Amino acid sequence: MIIRPAQSADAPAMAHILNQIIAIGGTTAHQHPKSVEDVEADYMTGPKVIASTVATRDGQVIGWQSVGMWQGDAHIGTFVAPDIQASGIGAALFALTRDTVQKAGITTIVASIRADNVPGLRYYVRIGFVDFASDPQFALDTGQVVGRVHRRFHVV
């Protein structure tokens, strides 16, 4: 597995992974598919993006992570191909992401996780994030209340 900064050529694979996760449901607050162009702008090249990291195996993107400014804080998102989640890819991504945001002068990263996303909640604790707030009434577009947990990581 190779962990490296994301490149424009990675955007189609990154969008594919994200859209697979959205279609399955339950582990992301994203509810609508994203175009390749949206993924590139929102998670790779946009002015609010601080870090964008991919994991590849045999030349194929198998996971990715992005940190960008949202509502005044540096927020993280992590997306790994559904058939290989919980295999250490997220932790490997975070090592480079953490170094990148630290070099950018960011001292705190926030993860806002659906409260029903048990694998995501476990992942962020495992890599050192701690709870600081919650939004038990967070609802999806359908009106389904799933709640949200906010965790933070102190980079320094």
RATA-V482553 format. One line per field, one symbol per residue. psi: psi as a letter, one per 20 degrees, with the letter a starting at -180 (. if undefined). Layout:
# RATA-V482553
psi->???
This chain:
# RATA-V482553
psi->ppprqqqhiigghggggghggghgrijqipipqqrghgggghigiriiphqoqqpqpkjppirrqqprppkiqoqqpppqphikqkjigghgghgggggghghijpippppopphjmgggggghghjjqqqirqnijpqrhiippirqppqqpog.
